[in-house]
Amino acid sequence: MKQILFISIALLIFFGLFFYVFFRLWQMIPTGKPIFIGVVIVLMSCFFLGFFGGYFLPTPLATVTYHIGMTFLFVAIYLLFIFVVFDLLRLVLPMKEILVGNWRTFAVLMITLTAIFTYAHLNYRNVVREELTVSINKEINPLKIVAISDLHLGYSIGKKELEKWVTLINAENPDIVVMTGDIIDNYMKPLIDQDFASVLRKINSRYGTFACLGNHEYIGGRSKIFQTLDFLKDANISVLRDTTILINDEFYLIGREDRAIQNRKSLTELVKTLDPTKPLILLDHQPFHLNETKENGIDLQISGHTHRGQLPPFSWLTDIIFEVSHGHLQKGNSHIYVSSGIGIWGGKFRIGTQSEYVVIELRMEN
């Protein structure tokens, strides 16, 4: 009952905010309002089909509606911010109303938003290589790790884009490749239809590819998680779900269940039987409770989840919510790296953040 009430309130707020945006746009245009209504209906249809049509629409059509719908969502959010700020300023300052019956204002607004989101999309496509050297006071041969997070493969991120990422990974000649969750977006259907697994199997490394799961792997219920695990196994990706593995008798790799799973094991429980003289590398999707990392003697934690907000003002919020929303943090002898993600959720836009893959050299202190 509480869940139904929460969803109902959330939907009411959501539709209320969107109605406010549409009403302000309706006021702004002096003519052509039937066309405006038609455009809104098409965009709203794409938005809902993008979220819910992935189960039954043909993959090409679902991909198109997803991209249109998610772009519409991001643009609408920015319009909401603009209109709210303008209306608040009008309450305290003697400002002329320029958002009613004004084609010039409408044109300026649309041109500005087009420029912003064109830049944001081009910036997203610029995947950067982040490099980090981590020195620890344990014996280990130099280990080259390529870490990627938040791929969000599916209708958002297609097969061709994944192929480019695999090329970048293999060019590093890594010892090990790790993925820290949200490998899959909302739907398995496009990954199966287009055989994404065949691309992931091309990743080459000395010890293989390992992953922990993120919150998006669990969107869609029990049937999806089983499909996801079968898919990742077919892609030659070893999934660590609250499990540890000793690699080459040299270092431990620990993979935690996502924080959203209520009965996941504690980090203390996971490490209690491990040899503390060997390096401990932790994969944990969401970078919360980082003091536990230090207290349990983890040498290197790799996380994702935050995307660093993708766009302002969301990037400002992630900086507030997380102790570190992107980059390297050292707590005692523990090193933590939070990736902004190689992929993206929803619209392919980034401002003030970058899509990245991380090359980490783990070595013994001199």
DRENGUBA-310305 format. One record per residue: residue in one letter; x, y, z of N, C-alpha, C, CB in turn. Coordinates in pm, whole numbers, plus 50000, padded with zeros to 5 digits. Each point is the difference from the previous one (the first is absolute). Glycine has a CB too. Layout:
<atoms>
AXYZXYZXYZXYZ/...
</atoms>
This chain:
<atoms>
M500844987950000499165012150000500875012750000498184987350123/K502875012549961500905011650006500705002249867500334996050245/Q500064992749691500695001249871499085006049894501444980250060/I497295015449939499035005349904499785014950025498874977549986/L501055026350142499815014150034501215008349955498584993450196/F502625001449828501225007149959500045002049849501224990450198/I498494998949727500015000849854498945009949951500814976149986/S498025023750077498925009149960500395014550021498324982350057/I502285020550061500445013950029501105004249903499404997050243/A501554993949730501095003149907499465003149861501534985250132/L497495006949823499425002549868499255013249995499814975349966/L499475027950142499305012850005500975011849992498194989250136/I502905009949937501025010649995500605000949861500514996650244/F499834991749700500604999549866499095006749897501194978750063/F497555017149934499085005649900499705014750029498994977349967/G501005026450161499795014150034501115008849947498774992850202/L502485002749812501145007749950500005000849848501304993050200/F498364995949735499955000349854498875008849950500984977149996/F497895022750075498905008849960500435014650011498334982850076/Y502405020550028500515013750018500885004149881499924997050251/V500984994049706500885002949885499175002049874501854986750104/F497215004349871499195001049879499135012550002500004975249981/F499475028050136499165011950012500805012649968498604988350172/R502645012449877500855011749974500345000949852500944998450230/L499324990249705500275000149856498745004049923501764982150029/W497105013050016498715003449938499775015150006499074977550064/Q501255028450051499875014450013500955007649907499294996650237/M501874997749740501055007049928499695001549850501624991450167/I497774998349775499785000649855498685007049970501334978749967/P498695031549945498775007549972499044992449908501305020950029/T499264970949880499174992949902500514985649988499525021649871/G499754970650048500434986349972499834990550116501595009549843/K497474993150243499844991650120499534985849970499515020650125/P499664977249770499684986049966501254991949961497745007849923/I503194998750006501264993249965500794996950126500065011749777/F499964998050315500704998150127499444987950074500455024750014/I498224974149991499384988650069500414986949932498055014550068/G501984985549799500404987949927501444996050032498415006149819/V502485003850185501414997150031500134994450141500735018449843/V498544987650252500054995450139499514985550010499655023750081/I499274973049848499474986450003501034990049947497675009149971/V502984994549919501034991349942501164998050098499365007849769/L501105003250292501134999150092499644992150125500835021849914/M497984980550139499574992550118499854985249967498825020450088/S500684976649793499864986049958501374993349992497925005949872/C503065001250071501364994549993500584997850139500335011549780/F499374997950310500514998950136499474987350067500145025150016/F498554972549977499434988450066500364987049929498135014350080/L501944986149786500434988149927501474997050027498305004849822/G502505005850195501414998050031500194992950133500535020349870/F498614982850228500104993850131499364986250004500015022650100/F498824975949836499224987850019499854991549874498815012150177/G501564993549708499804992649875501114990449967498745019149921/G502334981150157501144991449970499714985350010501405018050082/Y497524978349986499654985950012499354994449874499725003750243/F499605005049680499204994649890500275006549864498294995050168/L502315016949828500265006549873501174993349928499115021650092/P500914978749772501194995649929501205008450044498604992549802/T502575001550204501185006750054500305013349930500904977650059/P499065023449807500295013049937499025010950042500954987849807/L497755008750202499005010050039500175003750147498414991149826/A501854999150259500205002850142501225008950022498944978050057/T502105019949863501225008250012499705014549964501424980049944/V497835022249949499655013649957499155007050105500114992749760/T498855000550288499125006250100500745002750129498044988549898/Y502895002750137500785002150123500845012749989500074975050040/H500645026649850500885011649985499195013149993501684985449882/I497215014450044499165012049992499405003150137499474995149757/G500004994550308499355002050129500955004850108498414982549937/M502815012050067500965004150102500555014149972500614975750037/T499585027549836500435013749966498935009950041501364991349808/F497405005350164498885008450039499975002050152498704991849800/L501574997450276500005000950146501055009950048499214976250014/F502025022849935501075008950045499725014549962501624981149978/V497875021149901499675013649958498895005750087500694994649763/A498294997150267498895004650085500495003650140498434985549868/I502525006950185500555003150132500705013649999500284975550046/Y500485027249848500675013049992499005011349980502024988649904/L496925008950020498955010149988499355002750135499594992749762/L500224996850316499425001650134500875009350084498984977049985/F502325020750015500905008650077499915014549953501544980550036/I498465021449833499965013649944498725007250042501394992449804/F497485000850181498715006350031499865002750150498994988549802/V501465002150281499905001950145500855011950043499584975450032/V501655025349919500885011250035499395013249955502014985049982/F497485015449895499405012449949498805004250083500784994049770/D498354996550264498815003450078500355004350141498704983849863/L502325010250196500435004250133500595014149996500444976150060/L500335026949837500565013549988498905010449983502074990249898/R496885006250029498895009449978499255003150129499794991249768/L500334999850329499335002550128500715010750083499214976449997/V502095025049980500785009150085500585011949923500554980550143/L499425018949723500565010749920498975005449902502284989850022/P497765023149948499065005649902500434996449858499495019050157/M500164968949799500404995249868498814999549906501844986650104/K498405016449771498974999249897499734985449966500695022549908/E498044974250073499634986549960500364998049852498124999450172/I502894992149804500444997649861499714985749956501795017250030/L497524975250054499744986049968498574997649954501734993750167/V497575017149797498624998649953499885006149861499125000550239/G500374991549667499745004949865501205006449933497685003550070/N503464990149938501245006149953500824989849921500005015850197/W499904985049667500764990849916501515002250015498084999549839/R502315012950183501445003050010500614992750120499625022649891/T499684978150224500494993150118500034984949977499105018450145/F499864976549790499934985749971501184995849912497485000650018/A502815007349879501104996849908501345000350072498685009449811/V501525000950271501275001150075500154988150093499905025149987/L499014971250079500044988750094500334987049928498325011750146/M501044985649741500234987749926501404999449942497574999149946/I502925012150001501365000449945501034997750110499245015949819/T500534990150297500934998450113500034985550047499575023750069/L499254970249946499954986250044500614990549897497955005450132/T501814997549741500614991849894501535000650008497995004049852/A502535008050168501465001650011500534992650123499845022449886/I499484978950227500444993450124500044984949984499055018950133/F499874975549813499924985549993500824994249885497745001550101/T502515006449796500944995649896501404998850058498595011049820/Y501824999450254501304999450067500054988350097500235025049978/A498704973150101499974989450101500134986249936498595014750146/H500804983749736500094987049932501414997749945497565001549941/L503025008849998501364998649949500994997450113499435015349809/N500344991050305500864998050117499874985750052499795024350058/Y498994970349941499804986150041500814990449912497715006050083/R502314996649787500664990949906501525000050016498125003849842/N502415006350227501445000950021500394991750123500055023149894/V500164964050086500374991150111501475002450034498274982649929/V502005020050199501375003450040500644988050072499375024550020/R501944975349975500804989750068500525006050130500664989049780/E498885005850333500495004350130501074990150046497775010950058/E503324994349995501104991550044500275002450148501005000349768/L499204988950305500255000850144501054989750039497645008150041/T503354996350036501004990850056499754998950150501715006149822/V498144981650224499734997450142501144991650055497485001149965/S503205004350136501094992850067499514995150135501745013949880/I498484973350148499564994150127501184993450070497674996249906/N502205001950225501104994250078499844984950013500225021550125/K499414972149765499924985449992500744995549874497774999650126/E502694988149879500764994949886499064996849885501744990850155/I498555014849728499234997249880500825003949878497825003650123/N502134988249776500595003849872499125010949939501014976849965/P499605032549961499185010749940498804994249925502055014449979/L496774990750055498764994849945499285011249926499814982950187/K499885014749688499305010049918498524996449992502105004649865/I497095004150191498554997950006499325010149908500144991350239/V498975004049677499105009149928498624998750062501354998249783/A498145012950269498715000050070498995008349922501174997450223/I497674996849756498905007449938498754998050084501014997449768/S498125012350227498784999450080498855006249923501345001150212/D497454995049827498785006549949499975000349847499935014050207/L500164974049734499934999049854498585002949952501874983350002/H497135012150071498595001949965499714995349857499895019550158/L500554968349814499794994449866498524997249978502314989950004/G497225012749877498604997649966499525009549895499614991750228/Y499225014049794499485009749903500775013250006497734989450020/S502895013450093500765012350014501364998949933498825004650214/I501944984949820501344997949947499954987949908501105010150206/G499224992249666499874989549901501274991949980498335013949891/K501574976450021501084990549975501245006749941498284982249966/K501535027349942501145006849937500805007950103498725001449785/E500585005150307500705007650103500794990650092498215017749990/L501204970950043500704990150081501254995149930497834993350102/E502105004649768501174995449924501165010050011498474987949841/K501225024950158501055010250016500644999250138498785014949838/W500394982750263500544998950136500924987850013497935011250089/V501674977749852500814987850006501355002449933497924985750001/T502095021749889501265003449932500915008150092498814999849778/L500625009950294500785008150094500574991450113498565019949945/I500644971050106500454991350110501144991149954497705000350097/N502144993349789501024990749953501305007049964498194985449915/A501735027250044501225007649968500885001950123498755011649818/E500684987250302500775001650124500784987450037498295016450076/N501374972449861500644987250034499954997650152501525002049798/P497284997850260499894999450146500284986150056498335018249987/D502054981550142500104987350071498614994950038502275006550088/I496855002949946498654996250043499055011549965500914985350188/V497875011249776498955009849972498894998250102500555000349752/V499015010950308498924999250098498885009649961501644993750182/M497145001949846498805008149973499265001550132499834991949758/T499895020550279499415002350133498525003849992502255007250080/G496974984249854498555001150007499345008549894500314996850235/D498365001449757499175006449897500554997349861499345017950165/I501024969749812500434995749867498795000349907501864985450096/I497025010249956498754999349924499135011850038500124974749987/D499155030849917499055010750032498684993550042501125016149835/N497774988550114498714995350048499534986949937499435023550039/Y501024973549839499454988749926501104990949948498045014049936/M501694972750068500914990249942499744997849852500144989150223/K498665014049730499584996549864500995004749892497655001350080/P502785011449918500925004149892501364993150008498845021949996/L501614974550125501294993450015499964985949942500455013550204/I498424979949813499844986549947499755000649850499094992150220/D500035017049735499675001149857501245003149916497715007850063/Q503185000849990501155004449922501314993150041498855021749973/D501064968450115501164991950040501165008850051499324982649832/F500395025650268501045008150064501094991250061498305017850047/A501344970049995500974991450066501194997149911498154989950131/S501635009149739501104997149908501045011150001498434986949857/V501145025450170500945011250008500774999550131498495013949856/L500824983650254500664999450130501004988650008497965009950102/R501784979349825500954988850000501345003649935498064984449991/K501985026749937501255004349934500955007350095498725001749786/I500835001250336500885006550097501134990450036498085014050092/N503154990849896501174991650027500755005250122500194994449755/S500144996750336500845003550115500634987250054498555020250057/R502454981650024500764988650053499154991250091502075013849985/Y497164992450104499264992450100498504999349971501725006650164/G497815000949737498594999549967499235012550040500144975750023/T498555023649960499115011250030499094996150117500075007949759/F499875001050341499214997550120499065011850024501854985850099/A497025011549968499015010650021499254997950130499775002749754/C499795008450304498964999650102498745005649935501665002650194/L497214995649871498745004749946499655013750057499224976349972/G499965031149953499515013050044498494999850016501925011149886/N497525000250149498545000650021499224997549872500395016050186/H500174987949698499244998149876499884985449959500785022549928/E500154969250117499874985749969498744994150063502504998349986/Y496995008050118498844994850072498685006349955501504995750193/I498575014449719498765005949948499364990149903500935023650026/G497854972550003499314990449914499684987150071501155010149809/G499264988650318499594988450078500904987949984497725008449979/R501814980450077500804987950008500354994449863498924995250217/S500145005449689500274994249868501155007349931497594993349981/K502495019950040501075007649935501354996650060498405018449951/I501694979950180501304997250061500514986549953499395013850200/F499734976549782500444987049948500495001449856498374988350152/Q500905019449767500435002549863501345007249997497605001149928/T502565008550163501245007850006501184991050032498705020050073/L501144971350026501104991150039500354990449887499285001950238/D499724993049692500264991249885500735007649890497954986550055/F501635025849922500645008249897501465002750034497785010649949/L502494993350175501375003250040500904987649997499125018650143/K500324969949892500764987649990500354997149854498864991250207/D500175010849705500234997949856501045009749947497644991749976/A502465020250087500955010349957501384998250063498085015649972/N502134973250098501284997050067500345010150110500804989649787/I498175015250281500195009150113499654992450128499465020549857/S501504978850234499784993250128499385009850098501954984449959/V496865012450088499265008950090500254995850144498245004149825/L502185005650258500254997550141498865006150081502514999849962/R496674991650095498845004450078500244996350146498444997349801/D502095012350274500384997450139500954988150008497805009450078/T503164990449830500974989249995501405005749981498274984349907/T502725007250123501405003949983500704989549917500015012250221/I501064992149714500804990649921501465003950013498094996149838/L502764993950180501455002150006500564997949860500124992550244/I500495017649701500474999549863501514998449998498085014449925/N502364975150006501424997249980500754998650133499895012549782/D499374983750324500584998850134500705012950043500294975349962/E499235036149984500715012650023499135010850062501434994349808/F497305006950148499135010450054498564995049999501565018249920/Y497654987650172498584996550008499175010349925500384988850223/L498605006249710498995008649940498694997150072501185000649773/I498205009850279498774998950080498895007449926501314998350220/G497604995049756498865006549934498795000050090500884993049778/R498565018850249498845001050088498715000649918501405011750172/E497544983349888498675002349945499725015150007499194976750072/D499875027749847499665014250005499385003650134499665000049752/R500545012350287499495005050129498484998750010501925015950009/A497394983749878498544999050001499534986350048499925016449813/I500964973650188499634986650046500124999650152500794989449782/Q498095008850283499935001650147500834989650074497745009649972/N502334978349976500694989450075501424997849950497804989250041/R502815020849896501384997949955500924998850122499555012949786/K501544980050195500944997750109500745012950034500264976149930/S500145024950195500825011550040501414998249946498615003450209/L502095007549778501374999349953500874992450099499695021749878/T500044979950250500744992750103499864985049983499665019150157/E499124976649812499754985749979500754994949877497745002550108/L502345005649789500654995849875501514998450016498205011549874/V502424996950208501464999950007500564991950118499955022249891/K499194973050198500494994350127500854987549980497985009350109/T501814983349782500784987849978501165002149903497944986950045/L502255025449908501055002649901501345002650067498285009349845/D502794988150083501355002550048500285015049989500774976749931/P499335030450181500165014649995501355004649947498445001150189/T502504989649794501315004049946499965001349848501124988650192/K497815006549747499855001249855499135012049967500264975049972/P499985031649915499175011649961498534996349987501975009649881/L497174999450167498554998249992499435010749908499924990150233/I499465005749658499385009149904498504997950005502064999949849/L497215010850177498554999250019499265006649885500345000050247/L498654992949700499075005749902498665001950069501204988849804/D498375023650206498745003250067499355011449924500884992450228/H497955005149716499395009649906499795013850061498894980949891/Q500495019750226499645012950059501025003850109497544995749949/P503085016050040501085003750094499495006350130501455003349802/F497874988550278499545004550130500844993550111497665003049909/H502305003050212500634994350120501474996649974497774990950072/L502975018949883501394997649961500914997650120499615014249800/N499944989550320500794996850119500134985050019499255021450105/E499734971049852500064985450009501124994549913497544999450045/T502735007449844501084995949912501345000850073498695007949800/K501515003250267501235001850077500084990250116500015024249936/E498904974250137500004991650119500244985349968498445016250105/N501224979649774500164985949962501254997549917497534998050006/G503355011749989501314997949938499984998449850500634989750209/I498365015949725499954999549854501095009049943497504995250003/D503274999549904501075007949940499495008949887501624981950061/L497445012949861499465007749887498524996749983502265000349886/Q496915009950120498584998549968499715007449871499384997850244/I499884995749666499595006349875498475000049997502124992549879/S497305019350099498545001550000499575008449881499954998150251/G498745003449736499425008349895498725006350050501004985549821/H497925012650105498635003550040499675014949988500114980850153/T500795028049885499645014150013499865007149866501165000150217/H499584995549681500115007249871500515014250020498124986049908/R502195017350214500225013650047498885009449957502464995849993/G496354998650001498825008149973499715002449854500435010450212/Q500554987149701499885002049855499915014749961498864978149987/L500195029150072499765014149966499765008050127499024993449775/P501355019550226499565008450112498505002549985502295010950019/P496964990450091500455000550140500174986450065498875021650015/F500894967449909500084986750061501424996950047498124992449853/S502885012750076501384997850043500275006650134500724998649761/W498635012750265500155006550131499394991350109499965022849890/L498924970850079499344991550098500844987750034497785007949914/T502824985949983500834988250028501225003750084499224989649785/D501305022550195501135004550081499605001550147500955011849800/I497774991350223499505001450137499714986350061499025022449941/I500404968749981499534987050051501164990650033497925002849865/F503104997050047501074990350014501275006550056499044986949809/E501675005550273501285004850052500965003049886499664986650209/V500325005049689500715002949875499084995449887502334997450106/S497265011849807499084996649892500754996749872498285014750104/H503014988549893500834996649884501465001750037498195007149839/G502634983350119501435001450017500554991850115499795022449905/H501434981050134500784992350096499905006050140501574993249816/L498274998150281500005004050140500814989850079497745011449978/Q503124993250111500734991050087499545001850144501985000649845/K497664988150216499615000050141500924990150071497545006049947/G503394999250133500994991350062500854993649892498474995750196/N501594990949808500744992649898499124995449885501564992650177/S497185011449825499054995849896499885010549892498754986650169/H501305008949707499815008749884498644997049938502515001249957/I496755009350013498644998649944499945008149871498964996750230/Y500544996949665499785007549876498544998449959502414996649926/V496925014850055498615000249956499985005049856499125004050238/S500434987449673499965003649857498725007549968501394979949944/S498735029649964498825007049950499264991849895501135021850046/G499444966549919499314990949908500435001949857498104999950153/I501974989249775500325000849857498745002549918501974984750035/G496905011050019498725002149934499195010850067500034976449928/I498675022750055499115010650047498634994250024501315017649874/W497924988750214498594996450012499165010249926500414988950224/G498605006249701499075009149934500655007249882498825003050216/G500985010149778500555007849890501515000250000497975013950005/K502634985849878501464999549987500575014150010499854979349856/F500155026050265500455013850023500905000550123497895009049895/R503174998950094500865002950116500465014549992500764975850012/I499135031050099500565013550015500765000350132498125010949863/G503164992650132500805000350121500424986450051498835020650054/T500834968849873500424986450034500474993449871498384998550197/Q502314990149817500504992949883499674985250009501855016849976/S497904977249909499984985449995501444995250000497784999549873/E502504989850201501404996250018500174985050015500405022050107/Y500814973549861500474986950045501275002750079498984987449800/V501275004450301501055002850097501094989449991498335011450153/V502904993049833501154991049995500755001750132500185001349744/I499814988350337500595000450133501224990850005497745005150104/E503385000349937501194991750025500134998250150501185008349788/L498684979250255500144996750143501394994150019497494996050030/R503275009750061501384995450019500375001250147500615006949766/M500524986850268500495000350138500815012850022500064974650008/E499775030950112500775012050034501494997049999498095008650138/N502715001049817501454998250001500555001150143500145009449765/
</atoms>
